Amino acid sequence: MIHLKPFAYVPNEHENELASNSYLMSLVAIIVGLPLPIVNLIATAIFYLNNRNSTFFVRWHCTQALLSQFSMLIINSAAFWWTISILFRDEQITDDYIGYVITALLFNLSEFIATIYTAIQTRKGVHVEWWLYGSLTNLICEERGHE
């Protein structure tokens, strides 16, 4: 799921901190808006927008963090609204619901662990590419000359 790869250059201390913070932003947002899945995406998007003109290392990790939050939004929104329909409508708890919630919890737990690990590694200047998100980030994020 996680791939440690060499980066084109050695990022400085400030870059390491900003890249690490791009992952920590989603963790802080969990504390603020746990029941609302959109809060993590908004917090990560704001951090991304503030750093989109930063160095390649920072932009790359802000982009990867943002991409991961899009999939989290989809998974968590479905679970959130399904739960709301059970609580406030005439819906029943089914095996499908239980299976989806367990899957969503496992996905959230693995993303949480990967986020903490990646934040620690990027703070050390280590470039971490996540499965799927790293490849997408490579397609989206361009290196602009020598930075």
PyMOL CGO cylinders between C-alpha atoms (Angstrom):
from pymol import cmd
from pymol.cgo import CYLINDER

trace = [
    CYLINDER, 0.00, 0.00, 0.00, 2.82, 2.41, 0.81, 0.3, 1, 1, 1, 1, 1, 1,
    CYLINDER, 2.82, 2.41, 0.81, 5.94, 2.78, -1.26, 0.3, 1, 1, 1, 1, 1, 1,
    CYLINDER, 5.94, 2.78, -1.26, 9.10, 4.57, -0.16, 0.3, 1, 1, 1, 1, 1, 1,
    CYLINDER, 9.10, 4.57, -0.16, 10.80, 6.06, -3.20, 0.3, 1, 1, 1, 1, 1, 1,
    CYLINDER, 10.80, 6.06, -3.20, 13.78, 8.32, -3.72, 0.3, 1, 1, 1, 1, 1, 1,
    CYLINDER, 13.78, 8.32, -3.72, 12.85, 11.89, -4.62, 0.3, 1, 1, 1, 1, 1, 1,
    CYLINDER, 12.85, 11.89, -4.62, 14.46, 14.02, -7.33, 0.3, 1, 1, 1, 1, 1, 1,
    CYLINDER, 14.46, 14.02, -7.33, 16.15, 16.25, -4.75, 0.3, 1, 1, 1, 1, 1, 1,
    CYLINDER, 16.15, 16.25, -4.75, 16.65, 16.45, -0.99, 0.3, 1, 1, 1, 1, 1, 1,
    CYLINDER, 16.65, 16.45, -0.99, 13.92, 18.67, 0.43, 0.3, 1, 1, 1, 1, 1, 1,
    CYLINDER, 13.92, 18.67, 0.43, 14.86, 21.20, 3.10, 0.3, 1, 1, 1, 1, 1, 1,
    CYLINDER, 14.86, 21.20, 3.10, 13.48, 21.27, 6.65, 0.3, 1, 1, 1, 1, 1, 1,
    CYLINDER, 13.48, 21.27, 6.65, 10.68, 23.73, 5.82, 0.3, 1, 1, 1, 1, 1, 1,
    CYLINDER, 10.68, 23.73, 5.82, 9.51, 21.56, 2.90, 0.3, 1, 1, 1, 1, 1, 1,
    CYLINDER, 9.51, 21.56, 2.90, 9.52, 18.46, 5.10, 0.3, 1, 1, 1, 1, 1, 1,
    CYLINDER, 9.52, 18.46, 5.10, 7.36, 20.21, 7.66, 0.3, 1, 1, 1, 1, 1, 1,
    CYLINDER, 7.36, 20.21, 7.66, 4.84, 21.50, 5.10, 0.3, 1, 1, 1, 1, 1, 1,
    CYLINDER, 4.84, 21.50, 5.10, 4.59, 18.11, 3.39, 0.3, 1, 1, 1, 1, 1, 1,
    CYLINDER, 4.59, 18.11, 3.39, 4.04, 16.41, 6.72, 0.3, 1, 1, 1, 1, 1, 1,
    CYLINDER, 4.04, 16.41, 6.72, 1.40, 18.96, 7.68, 0.3, 1, 1, 1, 1, 1, 1,
    CYLINDER, 1.40, 18.96, 7.68, -0.57, 18.16, 4.53, 0.3, 1, 1, 1, 1, 1, 1,
    CYLINDER, -0.57, 18.16, 4.53, -1.31, 14.74, 6.04, 0.3, 1, 1, 1, 1, 1, 1,
    CYLINDER, -1.31, 14.74, 6.04, -1.78, 16.01, 9.58, 0.3, 1, 1, 1, 1, 1, 1,
    CYLINDER, -1.78, 16.01, 9.58, -4.45, 18.43, 8.34, 0.3, 1, 1, 1, 1, 1, 1,
    CYLINDER, -4.45, 18.43, 8.34, -6.87, 15.56, 7.73, 0.3, 1, 1, 1, 1, 1, 1,
    CYLINDER, -6.87, 15.56, 7.73, -6.17, 14.11, 11.18, 0.3, 1, 1, 1, 1, 1, 1,
    CYLINDER, -6.17, 14.11, 11.18, -6.89, 17.43, 12.88, 0.3, 1, 1, 1, 1, 1, 1,
    CYLINDER, -6.89, 17.43, 12.88, -10.09, 17.77, 10.87, 0.3, 1, 1, 1, 1, 1, 1,
    CYLINDER, -10.09, 17.77, 10.87, -11.27, 14.39, 12.18, 0.3, 1, 1, 1, 1, 1, 1,
    CYLINDER, -11.27, 14.39, 12.18, -11.31, 15.84, 15.70, 0.3, 1, 1, 1, 1, 1, 1,
    CYLINDER, -11.31, 15.84, 15.70, -13.32, 18.87, 14.59, 0.3, 1, 1, 1, 1, 1, 1,
    CYLINDER, -13.32, 18.87, 14.59, -15.88, 17.29, 12.30, 0.3, 1, 1, 1, 1, 1, 1,
    CYLINDER, -15.88, 17.29, 12.30, -15.95, 13.56, 12.91, 0.3, 1, 1, 1, 1, 1, 1,
    CYLINDER, -15.95, 13.56, 12.91, -19.56, 12.98, 11.95, 0.3, 1, 1, 1, 1, 1, 1,
    CYLINDER, -19.56, 12.98, 11.95, -19.37, 15.12, 8.79, 0.3, 1, 1, 1, 1, 1, 1,
    CYLINDER, -19.37, 15.12, 8.79, -17.20, 13.51, 6.09, 0.3, 1, 1, 1, 1, 1, 1,
    CYLINDER, -17.20, 13.51, 6.09, -16.78, 16.74, 4.09, 0.3, 1, 1, 1, 1, 1, 1,
    CYLINDER, -16.78, 16.74, 4.09, -14.81, 18.49, 6.87, 0.3, 1, 1, 1, 1, 1, 1,
    CYLINDER, -14.81, 18.49, 6.87, -11.60, 16.47, 6.19, 0.3, 1, 1, 1, 1, 1, 1,
    CYLINDER, -11.60, 16.47, 6.19, -11.77, 17.20, 2.48, 0.3, 1, 1, 1, 1, 1, 1,
    CYLINDER, -11.77, 17.20, 2.48, -12.32, 20.93, 3.03, 0.3, 1, 1, 1, 1, 1, 1,
    CYLINDER, -12.32, 20.93, 3.03, -9.43, 21.20, 5.51, 0.3, 1, 1, 1, 1, 1, 1,
    CYLINDER, -9.43, 21.20, 5.51, -7.08, 19.30, 3.20, 0.3, 1, 1, 1, 1, 1, 1,
    CYLINDER, -7.08, 19.30, 3.20, -8.24, 21.32, 0.17, 0.3, 1, 1, 1, 1, 1, 1,
    CYLINDER, -8.24, 21.32, 0.17, -7.58, 24.62, 1.96, 0.3, 1, 1, 1, 1, 1, 1,
    CYLINDER, -7.58, 24.62, 1.96, -4.08, 23.44, 2.89, 0.3, 1, 1, 1, 1, 1, 1,
    CYLINDER, -4.08, 23.44, 2.89, -3.53, 22.29, -0.71, 0.3, 1, 1, 1, 1, 1, 1,
    CYLINDER, -3.53, 22.29, -0.71, -4.68, 25.65, -2.13, 0.3, 1, 1, 1, 1, 1, 1,
    CYLINDER, -4.68, 25.65, -2.13, -2.38, 27.53, 0.25, 0.3, 1, 1, 1, 1, 1, 1,
    CYLINDER, -2.38, 27.53, 0.25, 0.60, 25.43, -0.87, 0.3, 1, 1, 1, 1, 1, 1,
    CYLINDER, 0.60, 25.43, -0.87, -0.09, 24.80, -4.58, 0.3, 1, 1, 1, 1, 1, 1,
    CYLINDER, -0.09, 24.80, -4.58, 2.71, 27.20, -5.56, 0.3, 1, 1, 1, 1, 1, 1,
    CYLINDER, 2.71, 27.20, -5.56, 5.18, 25.69, -3.12, 0.3, 1, 1, 1, 1, 1, 1,
    CYLINDER, 5.18, 25.69, -3.12, 8.10, 23.43, -4.01, 0.3, 1, 1, 1, 1, 1, 1,
    CYLINDER, 8.10, 23.43, -4.01, 7.47, 20.19, -5.88, 0.3, 1, 1, 1, 1, 1, 1,
    CYLINDER, 7.47, 20.19, -5.88, 7.93, 18.02, -2.77, 0.3, 1, 1, 1, 1, 1, 1,
    CYLINDER, 7.93, 18.02, -2.77, 5.29, 19.99, -0.85, 0.3, 1, 1, 1, 1, 1, 1,
    CYLINDER, 5.29, 19.99, -0.85, 2.87, 20.24, -3.82, 0.3, 1, 1, 1, 1, 1, 1,
    CYLINDER, 2.87, 20.24, -3.82, 3.23, 16.53, -4.51, 0.3, 1, 1, 1, 1, 1, 1,
    CYLINDER, 3.23, 16.53, -4.51, 2.38, 15.50, -0.95, 0.3, 1, 1, 1, 1, 1, 1,
    CYLINDER, 2.38, 15.50, -0.95, -0.45, 18.05, -0.66, 0.3, 1, 1, 1, 1, 1, 1,
    CYLINDER, -0.45, 18.05, -0.66, -1.92, 16.57, -3.85, 0.3, 1, 1, 1, 1, 1, 1,
    CYLINDER, -1.92, 16.57, -3.85, -1.61, 12.98, -2.63, 0.3, 1, 1, 1, 1, 1, 1,
    CYLINDER, -1.61, 12.98, -2.63, -3.26, 13.91, 0.69, 0.3, 1, 1, 1, 1, 1, 1,
    CYLINDER, -3.26, 13.91, 0.69, -6.10, 15.65, -1.16, 0.3, 1, 1, 1, 1, 1, 1,
    CYLINDER, -6.10, 15.65, -1.16, -6.68, 12.70, -3.49, 0.3, 1, 1, 1, 1, 1, 1,
    CYLINDER, -6.68, 12.70, -3.49, -6.90, 10.31, -0.54, 0.3, 1, 1, 1, 1, 1, 1,
    CYLINDER, -6.90, 10.31, -0.54, -9.53, 12.56, 1.05, 0.3, 1, 1, 1, 1, 1, 1,
    CYLINDER, -9.53, 12.56, 1.05, -11.74, 12.36, -2.06, 0.3, 1, 1, 1, 1, 1, 1,
    CYLINDER, -11.74, 12.36, -2.06, -12.09, 8.60, -1.70, 0.3, 1, 1, 1, 1, 1, 1,
    CYLINDER, -12.09, 8.60, -1.70, -12.60, 8.95, 2.05, 0.3, 1, 1, 1, 1, 1, 1,
    CYLINDER, -12.60, 8.95, 2.05, -15.40, 11.43, 1.35, 0.3, 1, 1, 1, 1, 1, 1,
    CYLINDER, -15.40, 11.43, 1.35, -17.20, 8.97, -0.93, 0.3, 1, 1, 1, 1, 1, 1,
    CYLINDER, -17.20, 8.97, -0.93, -16.86, 6.01, 1.45, 0.3, 1, 1, 1, 1, 1, 1,
    CYLINDER, -16.86, 6.01, 1.45, -17.74, 7.98, 4.58, 0.3, 1, 1, 1, 1, 1, 1,
    CYLINDER, -17.74, 7.98, 4.58, -20.62, 9.87, 2.97, 0.3, 1, 1, 1, 1, 1, 1,
    CYLINDER, -20.62, 9.87, 2.97, -22.32, 6.65, 1.96, 0.3, 1, 1, 1, 1, 1, 1,
    CYLINDER, -22.32, 6.65, 1.96, -21.93, 5.27, 5.49, 0.3, 1, 1, 1, 1, 1, 1,
    CYLINDER, -21.93, 5.27, 5.49, -23.07, 8.56, 7.04, 0.3, 1, 1, 1, 1, 1, 1,
    CYLINDER, -23.07, 8.56, 7.04, -26.24, 8.92, 4.96, 0.3, 1, 1, 1, 1, 1, 1,
    CYLINDER, -26.24, 8.92, 4.96, -27.08, 5.23, 5.25, 0.3, 1, 1, 1, 1, 1, 1,
    CYLINDER, -27.08, 5.23, 5.25, -26.83, 5.56, 9.04, 0.3, 1, 1, 1, 1, 1, 1,
    CYLINDER, -26.83, 5.56, 9.04, -28.96, 8.73, 9.00, 0.3, 1, 1, 1, 1, 1, 1,
    CYLINDER, -28.96, 8.73, 9.00, -31.63, 6.91, 6.98, 0.3, 1, 1, 1, 1, 1, 1,
    CYLINDER, -31.63, 6.91, 6.98, -31.68, 4.08, 9.54, 0.3, 1, 1, 1, 1, 1, 1,
    CYLINDER, -31.68, 4.08, 9.54, -31.92, 6.50, 12.46, 0.3, 1, 1, 1, 1, 1, 1,
    CYLINDER, -31.92, 6.50, 12.46, -34.54, 8.87, 11.06, 0.3, 1, 1, 1, 1, 1, 1,
    CYLINDER, -34.54, 8.87, 11.06, -36.46, 6.87, 8.47, 0.3, 1, 1, 1, 1, 1, 1,
    CYLINDER, -36.46, 6.87, 8.47, -38.09, 3.50, 8.28, 0.3, 1, 1, 1, 1, 1, 1,
    CYLINDER, -38.09, 3.50, 8.28, -34.89, 1.73, 7.20, 0.3, 1, 1, 1, 1, 1, 1,
    CYLINDER, -34.89, 1.73, 7.20, -33.68, -1.44, 8.89, 0.3, 1, 1, 1, 1, 1, 1,
    CYLINDER, -33.68, -1.44, 8.89, -30.18, -2.54, 9.81, 0.3, 1, 1, 1, 1, 1, 1,
    CYLINDER, -30.18, -2.54, 9.81, -29.25, -5.22, 7.30, 0.3, 1, 1, 1, 1, 1, 1,
    CYLINDER, -29.25, -5.22, 7.30, -26.27, -7.49, 6.75, 0.3, 1, 1, 1, 1, 1, 1,
    CYLINDER, -26.27, -7.49, 6.75, -25.32, -5.24, 3.80, 0.3, 1, 1, 1, 1, 1, 1,
    CYLINDER, -25.32, -5.24, 3.80, -25.27, -2.21, 6.10, 0.3, 1, 1, 1, 1, 1, 1,
    CYLINDER, -25.27, -2.21, 6.10, -23.18, -3.98, 8.75, 0.3, 1, 1, 1, 1, 1, 1,
    CYLINDER, -23.18, -3.98, 8.75, -20.77, -5.24, 6.10, 0.3, 1, 1, 1, 1, 1, 1,
    CYLINDER, -20.77, -5.24, 6.10, -20.42, -1.76, 4.58, 0.3, 1, 1, 1, 1, 1, 1,
    CYLINDER, -20.42, -1.76, 4.58, -19.84, -0.10, 7.94, 0.3, 1, 1, 1, 1, 1, 1,
    CYLINDER, -19.84, -0.10, 7.94, -17.20, -2.67, 8.88, 0.3, 1, 1, 1, 1, 1, 1,
    CYLINDER, -17.20, -2.67, 8.88, -15.49, -2.18, 5.51, 0.3, 1, 1, 1, 1, 1, 1,
    CYLINDER, -15.49, -2.18, 5.51, -15.65, 1.61, 5.89, 0.3, 1, 1, 1, 1, 1, 1,
    CYLINDER, -15.65, 1.61, 5.89, -14.19, 1.39, 9.41, 0.3, 1, 1, 1, 1, 1, 1,
    CYLINDER, -14.19, 1.39, 9.41, -11.33, -0.82, 8.18, 0.3, 1, 1, 1, 1, 1, 1,
    CYLINDER, -11.33, -0.82, 8.18, -10.66, 1.55, 5.29, 0.3, 1, 1, 1, 1, 1, 1,
    CYLINDER, -10.66, 1.55, 5.29, -10.68, 4.53, 7.68, 0.3, 1, 1, 1, 1, 1, 1,
    CYLINDER, -10.68, 4.53, 7.68, -8.37, 2.76, 10.12, 0.3, 1, 1, 1, 1, 1, 1,
    CYLINDER, -8.37, 2.76, 10.12, -5.88, 1.83, 7.40, 0.3, 1, 1, 1, 1, 1, 1,
    CYLINDER, -5.88, 1.83, 7.40, -5.98, 5.38, 5.99, 0.3, 1, 1, 1, 1, 1, 1,
    CYLINDER, -5.98, 5.38, 5.99, -5.48, 6.79, 9.50, 0.3, 1, 1, 1, 1, 1, 1,
    CYLINDER, -5.48, 6.79, 9.50, -2.43, 4.59, 10.12, 0.3, 1, 1, 1, 1, 1, 1,
    CYLINDER, -2.43, 4.59, 10.12, -1.02, 5.32, 6.65, 0.3, 1, 1, 1, 1, 1, 1,
    CYLINDER, -1.02, 5.32, 6.65, -1.54, 9.05, 7.20, 0.3, 1, 1, 1, 1, 1, 1,
    CYLINDER, -1.54, 9.05, 7.20, 0.34, 9.05, 10.51, 0.3, 1, 1, 1, 1, 1, 1,
    CYLINDER, 0.34, 9.05, 10.51, 3.16, 6.96, 9.02, 0.3, 1, 1, 1, 1, 1, 1,
    CYLINDER, 3.16, 6.96, 9.02, 3.41, 9.19, 5.96, 0.3, 1, 1, 1, 1, 1, 1,
    CYLINDER, 3.41, 9.19, 5.96, 3.37, 12.38, 8.03, 0.3, 1, 1, 1, 1, 1, 1,
    CYLINDER, 3.37, 12.38, 8.03, 6.27, 11.05, 10.12, 0.3, 1, 1, 1, 1, 1, 1,
    CYLINDER, 6.27, 11.05, 10.12, 8.26, 9.92, 7.08, 0.3, 1, 1, 1, 1, 1, 1,
    CYLINDER, 8.26, 9.92, 7.08, 7.74, 13.13, 5.08, 0.3, 1, 1, 1, 1, 1, 1,
    CYLINDER, 7.74, 13.13, 5.08, 8.78, 15.13, 8.14, 0.3, 1, 1, 1, 1, 1, 1,
    CYLINDER, 8.78, 15.13, 8.14, 12.08, 13.23, 7.87, 0.3, 1, 1, 1, 1, 1, 1,
    CYLINDER, 12.08, 13.23, 7.87, 12.27, 14.11, 4.17, 0.3, 1, 1, 1, 1, 1, 1,
    CYLINDER, 12.27, 14.11, 4.17, 11.36, 10.63, 2.97, 0.3, 1, 1, 1, 1, 1, 1,
    CYLINDER, 11.36, 10.63, 2.97, 9.15, 10.53, -0.12, 0.3, 1, 1, 1, 1, 1, 1,
    CYLINDER, 9.15, 10.53, -0.12, 6.20, 8.16, 0.43, 0.3, 1, 1, 1, 1, 1, 1,
    CYLINDER, 6.20, 8.16, 0.43, 3.92, 7.12, -2.41, 0.3, 1, 1, 1, 1, 1, 1,
    CYLINDER, 3.92, 7.12, -2.41, 0.63, 5.44, -1.59, 0.3, 1, 1, 1, 1, 1, 1,
    CYLINDER, 0.63, 5.44, -1.59, -0.76, 2.72, -3.80, 0.3, 1, 1, 1, 1, 1, 1,
    CYLINDER, -0.76, 2.72, -3.80, -3.10, 4.26, -6.40, 0.3, 1, 1, 1, 1, 1, 1,
    CYLINDER, -3.10, 4.26, -6.40, -2.88, 7.80, -4.99, 0.3, 1, 1, 1, 1, 1, 1,
    CYLINDER, -2.88, 7.80, -4.99, 0.86, 8.03, -5.71, 0.3, 1, 1, 1, 1, 1, 1,
    CYLINDER, 0.86, 8.03, -5.71, 0.35, 7.09, -9.36, 0.3, 1, 1, 1, 1, 1, 1,
    CYLINDER, 0.35, 7.09, -9.36, -2.52, 9.57, -9.71, 0.3, 1, 1, 1, 1, 1, 1,
    CYLINDER, -2.52, 9.57, -9.71, -0.45, 12.26, -8.03, 0.3, 1, 1, 1, 1, 1, 1,
    CYLINDER, -0.45, 12.26, -8.03, 2.41, 11.62, -10.47, 0.3, 1, 1, 1, 1, 1, 1,
    CYLINDER, 2.41, 11.62, -10.47, -0.03, 12.20, -13.34, 0.3, 1, 1, 1, 1, 1, 1,
    CYLINDER, -0.03, 12.20, -13.34, -1.45, 15.41, -11.84, 0.3, 1, 1, 1, 1, 1, 1,
    CYLINDER, -1.45, 15.41, -11.84, 1.55, 17.07, -10.20, 0.3, 1, 1, 1, 1, 1, 1,
    CYLINDER, 1.55, 17.07, -10.20, 4.22, 18.38, -12.54, 0.3, 1, 1, 1, 1, 1, 1,
    CYLINDER, 4.22, 18.38, -12.54, 7.72, 19.34, -11.58, 0.3, 1, 1, 1, 1, 1, 1,
    CYLINDER, 7.72, 19.34, -11.58, 8.40, 22.90, -12.73, 0.3, 1, 1, 1, 1, 1, 1,
    CYLINDER, 8.40, 22.90, -12.73, 12.07, 23.01, -13.63, 0.3, 1, 1, 1, 1, 1, 1,
    CYLINDER, 12.07, 23.01, -13.63, 14.67, 22.94, -10.86, 0.3, 1, 1, 1, 1, 1, 1,
    CYLINDER, 14.67, 22.94, -10.86, 13.15, 24.03, -7.55, 0.3, 1, 1, 1, 1, 1, 1,
]
cmd.load_cgo(trace, "trace")
